[in-house]
Amino acid sequence: MEKKGDKKKGLFSRLKKGLGKARQGFTERVDELIKYYREIDDDFFDELEEILITADVGVNTTIEIVDELRDQVREKKIGHVEKIRELLREKIVNILANEDDFELKTPTVFLVVGVNGVGKTTTIGKLANLYKKEGKSILMAAGDTFRAAATEQLQIWGDRSGVQVISQAEGSDPAAVIFDAVQAARARDTDLLICDTAGRLHSKKNLMKELEKINRVIDREYPTAQKEVLLVLDATTGQNAVAQAKLFKEAVGITGIVLTKLDGTAKGGVIVAIKSELDVPIRFIGVGEQLDDLQPFVPQDFAEALFGYDE
């Protein structure tokens, strides 16, 4: 049986490996800047600002970080350029820190939302696998009834992780699928029900109406369940992911974010922009293609892996 310490080291190792491109596009450039400058001056901060913006940290967040670093350097009379690396890491940890330590309560319903193409179905499958390995009982609901083959894709993930998928025919009312899934989850005293939802509807108004209907079903039929609305975003889309998050937050009131494909981008700073601009907790991150490469988000671990520290 895998020991807890070994499991944590394994997770950190995969996280560090998965953030390889982000280190190249972000922290390695910061390290080069630090080596080049002998003193901390305006030119140094201008170049640091450029690195942060090109890493998709976002203009507003970048300005905030750099202004705070300037103030610290001035107030504490910091003269060693190398000190900036640790100060920057601390800033990122502080921005990414979630106010609440998320712990799965039972029963819980995850409503998983996001546009098509971000890895929503894959994320649901990996979430099911993650919690099944922790000994939780799981059901999945194929609530994306509009996209061709969405149910079949979810069923493949269900087969992989040994989790049943509740579904109806393509084109069925998504709320009816969720109703069936809730009844099944209640009858079996299931720990976690994970619901897929449509990724593409004709307008934001339609999306909101559909999800409101699903929410009403859950609230009415399963009032004892904790409900989480998880938004799946693709890290490789950069600032577009930030824009998507703002729209979904406004439309459906998301409670957490899952950021996928972090291993596929050199602009890993987008996670900082998302957290800073939306102030919605990052719950999980995806750092690879394997079933185990979706991890609960730990800000300290993320920053240490991004900056190349060892566990």
TAFEN-V625779 format. One record per pair of residues at least 4 apart in sequence whose C-alpha atoms are under 8 Angstrom apart, sorted by sequence separation. I is the first residue (numbers start at 1). GAP is how many residues later the second one is. D is the distance in whole Angstrom. If there is no record, write none. Layout:
I | GAP | D
I | GAP | D
This chain:
2 | 4 | 6
3 | 4 | 6
4 | 4 | 6
5 | 4 | 6
6 | 4 | 6
7 | 4 | 6
8 | 4 | 6
9 | 4 | 6
10 | 4 | 6
11 | 4 | 6
12 | 4 | 6
13 | 4 | 6
14 | 4 | 6
15 | 4 | 6
16 | 4 | 7
19 | 4 | 6
20 | 4 | 6
21 | 4 | 6
22 | 4 | 6
23 | 4 | 5
24 | 4 | 5
25 | 4 | 6
26 | 4 | 6
27 | 4 | 6
28 | 4 | 6
29 | 4 | 6
30 | 4 | 6
31 | 4 | 6
32 | 4 | 6
33 | 4 | 6
34 | 4 | 8
40 | 4 | 6
41 | 4 | 7
42 | 4 | 6
43 | 4 | 6
44 | 4 | 6
45 | 4 | 6
46 | 4 | 6
47 | 4 | 6
48 | 4 | 6
49 | 4 | 6
50 | 4 | 6
51 | 4 | 6
52 | 4 | 7
53 | 4 | 5
57 | 4 | 6
58 | 4 | 6
59 | 4 | 6
60 | 4 | 6
61 | 4 | 6
62 | 4 | 6
63 | 4 | 6
64 | 4 | 6
65 | 4 | 6
66 | 4 | 6
67 | 4 | 6
68 | 4 | 6
69 | 4 | 6
70 | 4 | 6
71 | 4 | 6
72 | 4 | 6
73 | 4 | 5
74 | 4 | 7
80 | 4 | 8
81 | 4 | 8
82 | 4 | 8
83 | 4 | 6
84 | 4 | 6
85 | 4 | 6
86 | 4 | 6
87 | 4 | 6
88 | 4 | 6
89 | 4 | 6
90 | 4 | 6
91 | 4 | 6
92 | 4 | 6
93 | 4 | 6
104 | 4 | 7
114 | 4 | 7
116 | 4 | 7
119 | 4 | 6
120 | 4 | 6
121 | 4 | 6
122 | 4 | 6
123 | 4 | 6
124 | 4 | 6
125 | 4 | 6
126 | 4 | 6
127 | 4 | 6
128 | 4 | 6
129 | 4 | 6
130 | 4 | 7
131 | 4 | 7
132 | 4 | 5
146 | 4 | 8
149 | 4 | 6
150 | 4 | 6
151 | 4 | 6
152 | 4 | 6
153 | 4 | 7
154 | 4 | 6
155 | 4 | 6
156 | 4 | 6
157 | 4 | 6
158 | 4 | 6
159 | 4 | 6
168 | 4 | 6
172 | 4 | 7
173 | 4 | 7
174 | 4 | 6
175 | 4 | 6
176 | 4 | 6
177 | 4 | 6
178 | 4 | 6
179 | 4 | 6
180 | 4 | 6
181 | 4 | 6
182 | 4 | 6
183 | 4 | 6
184 | 4 | 6
185 | 4 | 6
186 | 4 | 6
202 | 4 | 6
203 | 4 | 6
204 | 4 | 6
205 | 4 | 6
206 | 4 | 6
207 | 4 | 6
208 | 4 | 6
209 | 4 | 6
210 | 4 | 6
211 | 4 | 6
212 | 4 | 6
213 | 4 | 6
214 | 4 | 6
215 | 4 | 6
216 | 4 | 6
217 | 4 | 6
218 | 4 | 5
219 | 4 | 5
234 | 4 | 8
237 | 4 | 6
238 | 4 | 7
239 | 4 | 6
240 | 4 | 6
241 | 4 | 6
242 | 4 | 6
243 | 4 | 6
244 | 4 | 6
245 | 4 | 6
246 | 4 | 6
247 | 4 | 6
248 | 4 | 6
249 | 4 | 5
261 | 4 | 7
269 | 4 | 7
270 | 4 | 6
271 | 4 | 6
272 | 4 | 6
273 | 4 | 6
274 | 4 | 6
275 | 4 | 5
289 | 4 | 6
298 | 4 | 6
299 | 4 | 6
300 | 4 | 6
301 | 4 | 6
302 | 4 | 6
303 | 4 | 6
304 | 4 | 6
305 | 4 | 6
2 | 5 | 6
22 | 5 | 8
23 | 5 | 6
24 | 5 | 7
40 | 5 | 7
52 | 5 | 6
53 | 5 | 5
57 | 5 | 6
72 | 5 | 8
73 | 5 | 5
78 | 5 | 8
115 | 5 | 8
131 | 5 | 6
132 | 5 | 6
145 | 5 | 7
158 | 5 | 5
159 | 5 | 8
172 | 5 | 8
185 | 5 | 5
201 | 5 | 6
202 | 5 | 8
217 | 5 | 8
218 | 5 | 7
248 | 5 | 7
249 | 5 | 5
274 | 5 | 8
275 | 5 | 6
288 | 5 | 5
297 | 5 | 7
304 | 5 | 5
305 | 5 | 7
52 | 6 | 7
53 | 6 | 6
72 | 6 | 8
73 | 6 | 7
114 | 6 | 7
131 | 6 | 8
132 | 6 | 7
144 | 6 | 6
145 | 6 | 7
158 | 6 | 6
185 | 6 | 8
201 | 6 | 6
235 | 6 | 7
248 | 6 | 7
262 | 6 | 6
275 | 6 | 7
287 | 6 | 5
288 | 6 | 7
304 | 6 | 7
37 | 7 | 7
113 | 7 | 7
131 | 7 | 8
144 | 7 | 7
158 | 7 | 6
185 | 7 | 8
200 | 7 | 8
234 | 7 | 6
275 | 7 | 7
286 | 7 | 6
287 | 7 | 6
112 | 8 | 7
142 | 8 | 8
185 | 8 | 7
233 | 8 | 6
286 | 8 | 4
287 | 8 | 8
53 | 9 | 6
142 | 9 | 6
155 | 9 | 8
168 | 9 | 6
285 | 9 | 6
286 | 9 | 6
52 | 10 | 6
128 | 10 | 7
155 | 10 | 6
167 | 10 | 6
284 | 10 | 7
285 | 10 | 5
33 | 11 | 8
154 | 11 | 7
166 | 11 | 7
182 | 11 | 8
233 | 11 | 8
284 | 11 | 5
285 | 11 | 7
112 | 12 | 8
128 | 12 | 8
142 | 12 | 7
181 | 12 | 8
233 | 12 | 8
259 | 12 | 8
284 | 12 | 4
285 | 12 | 6
49 | 13 | 6
283 | 13 | 6
284 | 13 | 5
33 | 14 | 8
49 | 14 | 7
166 | 14 | 7
231 | 14 | 7
283 | 14 | 5
33 | 15 | 8
69 | 15 | 8
166 | 15 | 6
282 | 15 | 6
151 | 16 | 7
49 | 17 | 7
178 | 17 | 7
231 | 17 | 8
30 | 18 | 7
48 | 18 | 8
69 | 18 | 7
140 | 18 | 8
69 | 19 | 8
151 | 19 | 8
30 | 21 | 7
45 | 21 | 7
29 | 22 | 7
148 | 22 | 7
65 | 23 | 8
140 | 23 | 7
142 | 23 | 7
145 | 23 | 8
147 | 23 | 8
174 | 23 | 7
231 | 23 | 6
257 | 23 | 7
259 | 23 | 7
262 | 23 | 7
263 | 23 | 8
139 | 24 | 6
140 | 24 | 6
141 | 24 | 6
142 | 24 | 6
143 | 24 | 7
145 | 24 | 7
146 | 24 | 6
229 | 24 | 7
230 | 24 | 6
233 | 24 | 7
235 | 24 | 6
256 | 24 | 6
257 | 24 | 6
258 | 24 | 6
262 | 24 | 6
263 | 24 | 5
26 | 25 | 7
45 | 25 | 8
138 | 25 | 6
139 | 25 | 6
140 | 25 | 5
141 | 25 | 5
142 | 25 | 5
145 | 25 | 5
146 | 25 | 5
229 | 25 | 5
230 | 25 | 6
231 | 25 | 6
232 | 25 | 6
233 | 25 | 6
234 | 25 | 6
235 | 25 | 6
236 | 25 | 6
255 | 25 | 7
256 | 25 | 5
257 | 25 | 5
258 | 25 | 6
259 | 25 | 6
260 | 25 | 6
261 | 25 | 6
262 | 25 | 5
263 | 25 | 6
26 | 26 | 7
65 | 26 | 7
138 | 26 | 8
139 | 26 | 6
140 | 26 | 6
141 | 26 | 6
142 | 26 | 8
145 | 26 | 5
146 | 26 | 8
228 | 26 | 8
229 | 26 | 5
230 | 26 | 5
231 | 26 | 5
232 | 26 | 5
233 | 26 | 5
234 | 26 | 5
235 | 26 | 6
236 | 26 | 7
254 | 26 | 8
255 | 26 | 7
256 | 26 | 6
257 | 26 | 6
258 | 26 | 5
259 | 26 | 5
260 | 26 | 4
261 | 26 | 6
262 | 26 | 8
139 | 27 | 7
145 | 27 | 6
228 | 27 | 6
229 | 27 | 6
230 | 27 | 5
231 | 27 | 6
232 | 27 | 6
233 | 27 | 6
234 | 27 | 6
235 | 27 | 5
256 | 27 | 6
257 | 27 | 7
258 | 27 | 6
259 | 27 | 6
260 | 27 | 7
261 | 27 | 7
145 | 28 | 7
228 | 28 | 7
230 | 28 | 7
232 | 28 | 7
234 | 28 | 8
236 | 28 | 6
242 | 28 | 8
258 | 28 | 8
26 | 29 | 6
121 | 29 | 8
125 | 29 | 7
132 | 29 | 8
145 | 29 | 6
235 | 29 | 8
236 | 29 | 5
238 | 29 | 7
245 | 29 | 8
25 | 30 | 6
124 | 30 | 8
144 | 30 | 7
235 | 30 | 7
126 | 31 | 8
143 | 31 | 5
236 | 31 | 7
239 | 31 | 7
242 | 31 | 7
121 | 32 | 7
122 | 32 | 8
125 | 32 | 5
129 | 32 | 5
143 | 32 | 7
235 | 32 | 8
238 | 32 | 6
242 | 32 | 5
246 | 32 | 7
121 | 33 | 6
125 | 33 | 7
128 | 33 | 7
235 | 33 | 7
241 | 33 | 8
245 | 33 | 8
143 | 34 | 6
122 | 35 | 7
128 | 35 | 7
142 | 35 | 7
143 | 35 | 6
175 | 35 | 8
235 | 35 | 7
242 | 35 | 8
125 | 36 | 7
141 | 36 | 7
142 | 36 | 8
174 | 36 | 8
178 | 36 | 7
182 | 36 | 7
186 | 36 | 7
235 | 36 | 8
141 | 37 | 6
175 | 38 | 6
179 | 38 | 6
183 | 38 | 8
40 | 39 | 7
175 | 39 | 5
178 | 39 | 7
179 | 39 | 7
182 | 39 | 7
39 | 40 | 7
40 | 40 | 8
141 | 40 | 6
174 | 40 | 7
178 | 40 | 8
182 | 40 | 7
212 | 40 | 8
39 | 41 | 7
40 | 41 | 6
140 | 41 | 8
211 | 41 | 7
38 | 42 | 8
39 | 42 | 6
139 | 42 | 8
175 | 42 | 7
179 | 42 | 8
38 | 43 | 7
208 | 43 | 6
37 | 44 | 7
207 | 44 | 8
208 | 44 | 6
139 | 46 | 7
205 | 46 | 8
34 | 47 | 6
204 | 47 | 7
34 | 48 | 6
34 | 50 | 8
34 | 51 | 8
139 | 51 | 7
147 | 51 | 7
138 | 52 | 6
141 | 52 | 7
143 | 52 | 6
144 | 52 | 6
145 | 52 | 8
146 | 52 | 7
137 | 53 | 5
138 | 53 | 6
139 | 53 | 6
140 | 53 | 6
141 | 53 | 6
142 | 53 | 6
143 | 53 | 5
144 | 53 | 4
145 | 53 | 7
31 | 54 | 8
137 | 54 | 5
138 | 54 | 5
139 | 54 | 5
140 | 54 | 5
141 | 54 | 5
142 | 54 | 5
143 | 54 | 5
144 | 54 | 4
30 | 55 | 8
136 | 55 | 6
137 | 55 | 6
138 | 55 | 6
139 | 55 | 6
140 | 55 | 6
141 | 55 | 6
142 | 55 | 7
143 | 55 | 7
144 | 55 | 7
136 | 56 | 7
138 | 56 | 8
140 | 56 | 8
128 | 66 | 8
124 | 70 | 7
124 | 72 | 7
121 | 75 | 7
120 | 76 | 8
107 | 82 | 8
110 | 82 | 7
112 | 82 | 7
107 | 83 | 7
108 | 83 | 6
109 | 83 | 6
110 | 83 | 6
111 | 83 | 6
112 | 83 | 6
113 | 83 | 7
115 | 83 | 8
116 | 83 | 5
107 | 84 | 5
108 | 84 | 5
109 | 84 | 5
110 | 84 | 5
111 | 84 | 5
112 | 84 | 5
113 | 84 | 6
114 | 84 | 8
115 | 84 | 4
116 | 84 | 6
106 | 85 | 5
107 | 85 | 6
108 | 85 | 6
109 | 85 | 6
110 | 85 | 6
111 | 85 | 7
112 | 85 | 6
113 | 85 | 7
114 | 85 | 5
115 | 85 | 6
105 | 86 | 8
106 | 86 | 7
107 | 86 | 8
109 | 86 | 7
111 | 86 | 7
113 | 86 | 7
123 | 109 | 8
120 | 112 | 6
119 | 113 | 7
118 | 114 | 7
119 | 114 | 8
118 | 115 | 6
119 | 115 | 7
109 | 116 | 6
111 | 116 | 7
113 | 116 | 7
118 | 116 | 5
107 | 117 | 7
108 | 117 | 5
109 | 117 | 6
110 | 117 | 6
111 | 117 | 6
112 | 117 | 6
113 | 117 | 6
114 | 117 | 5
115 | 117 | 8
107 | 118 | 5
108 | 118 | 5
109 | 118 | 5
110 | 118 | 5
111 | 118 | 5
112 | 118 | 5
113 | 118 | 5
114 | 118 | 5
106 | 119 | 7
107 | 119 | 6
108 | 119 | 6
109 | 119 | 6
110 | 119 | 6
111 | 119 | 6
112 | 119 | 6
113 | 119 | 6
114 | 119 | 7
106 | 120 | 7
108 | 120 | 7
110 | 120 | 7
112 | 120 | 7
105 | 121 | 7
114 | 134 | 8
123 | 137 | 8
119 | 141 | 7
118 | 142 | 7
129 | 162 | 7
130 | 162 | 7
129 | 163 | 8
130 | 164 | 8
126 | 165 | 6
126 | 166 | 7
126 | 167 | 8
127 | 167 | 7
126 | 168 | 6
123 | 171 | 8
96 | 175 | 8
96 | 176 | 6
95 | 177 | 7
96 | 179 | 6
92 | 180 | 7
95 | 180 | 7
96 | 180 | 7
58 | 181 | 7
95 | 181 | 6
102 | 181 | 7
56 | 182 | 6
99 | 182 | 8
56 | 183 | 7
98 | 183 | 5
98 | 184 | 7
96 | 186 | 8
98 | 201 | 8
97 | 202 | 6
96 | 203 | 6
93 | 206 | 6
93 | 207 | 6
93 | 210 | 6
55 | 211 | 7
56 | 211 | 6
57 | 211 | 8
58 | 211 | 8
61 | 211 | 8
92 | 211 | 7
55 | 212 | 4
56 | 212 | 7
57 | 212 | 4
58 | 212 | 7
61 | 212 | 6
54 | 213 | 7
55 | 213 | 6
56 | 213 | 5
57 | 213 | 5
55 | 214 | 5
56 | 214 | 5
57 | 214 | 7
89 | 214 | 6
55 | 215 | 7
57 | 215 | 6
58 | 215 | 5
61 | 215 | 7
89 | 215 | 8
57 | 216 | 5
61 | 216 | 8
52 | 217 | 7
56 | 217 | 7
89 | 218 | 7
22 | 240 | 8
26 | 240 | 7
22 | 241 | 8
25 | 241 | 5
26 | 241 | 7
21 | 242 | 7
24 | 242 | 7
25 | 242 | 6
26 | 242 | 7
19 | 243 | 7
20 | 243 | 7
21 | 243 | 7
22 | 243 | 6
23 | 243 | 7
25 | 243 | 8
26 | 243 | 8
18 | 244 | 7
19 | 244 | 5
21 | 244 | 6
22 | 244 | 4
18 | 245 | 5
21 | 245 | 5
22 | 245 | 6
23 | 245 | 8
21 | 246 | 8
22 | 246 | 5
22 | 247 | 8
19 | 249 | 8
19 | 268 | 7
18 | 269 | 5
18 | 270 | 6
15 | 272 | 6
14 | 273 | 7
14 | 279 | 7
27 | 279 | 7
27 | 280 | 6
23 | 283 | 6
11 | 284 | 7
22 | 284 | 7
23 | 284 | 7
23 | 285 | 7
19 | 286 | 7
20 | 286 | 8
15 | 287 | 7
19 | 287 | 6
12 | 289 | 7
16 | 289 | 5
15 | 290 | 7
16 | 290 | 7
16 | 292 | 7
12 | 293 | 7
13 | 298 | 8
12 | 299 | 7
9 | 302 | 7
